[in-house]
Amino acid sequence: MTTLTTYPLRLPKSIKAAAEKLSKADGTSLNQFVATAVAEKIAVMQTTAFFEERASRARARAARGEPSALLAMLSRPGGEPPREGDELPEDYKPLADSPTPVSRRIAAKPTAAPRRAAKKKP
């Protein structure tokens, strides 16, 4: 059984009102809503720390000249051939061989029509 503790929480009125509205829409109590929100934040922070630690270890291995575990796994011999429909297209070119880097292609895509300046009233 989970041991519960209490904690007096001070919230700005606007945040409390928004949390009450969302908890009501969610069908939960404000207390349960806040407890769930704190649990979600903890999970996000722990997950971030996990991946940062893994990335740090991978960078350290790369700095020592050790191969990436992912590349080692992908380049290992054997395995099954691609299933029907999973094959690469005949005209496939890896992104590394592309004349325009992906970051430039993404940046070049128009995301929205430019906003027009509002006309000033005389």
RARATA-V112271 format. One record per helix or strand of 3 or more residues. SS is the DSSP state (alpha for helix, beta for strand). FROM is the first residue (numbers start at 0). TO is the last residue. If there is no record, write none. Layout:
ss={SS & SS}
from={FROM & FROM}
to={TO & TO}
//
This chain:
ss={alpha & alpha & alpha & alpha & alpha}
from={12 & 29 & 68 & 94 & 101}
to={25 & 62 & 73 & 96 & 107}
//
